[in-house]
Amino acid sequence: MGLFDDINPKFQELEDGRYIVRIEDYRREKTVHNMTPIRWDLKLMNESPLILPTKFSHIQTDAGFQILMRELKNLGYAKPASARECEEILSDLKGSIVEVSVFTTNKYQDYREVRFLRKLY
């Protein structure tokens, strides 16, 4: 075993582009900055050994909240009228097959984003 074998998967992320994934689950996970974004569990729908970057929805910021609202609209949902309705929509998305866009932003050096584009099933 090599000294750096444990970080080998970090070199195997997908290239920027569009991919088909299944939404396995979501959860609120506390960060080191005491924020609790949504962390999405997405499964790539092909046999590629490459790794999909982790998708977060930073709903505690205005910009992050608006991004999630746009993504829900892309997936065919009306804007939720309450936190409870939002949770119901997110729960309904479990098991859905969706198209995502993976891209590297210029705002942060090598920061990778995953965005929901459309629901396929």
Buried (B, 14 or more C-beta within 10 A) or exposed (E): EEEEEEEEEEEEBBEEEEBBBBBEBBEEEEEEEEBBBBBBBBEBBEEEEEEBBEBBBBBBEEEBBEBBBEBBEBBEBEEBEEEEEBEEBBEEBEEBEBBBEBBBEEEEEEEBBBBBBEBEE
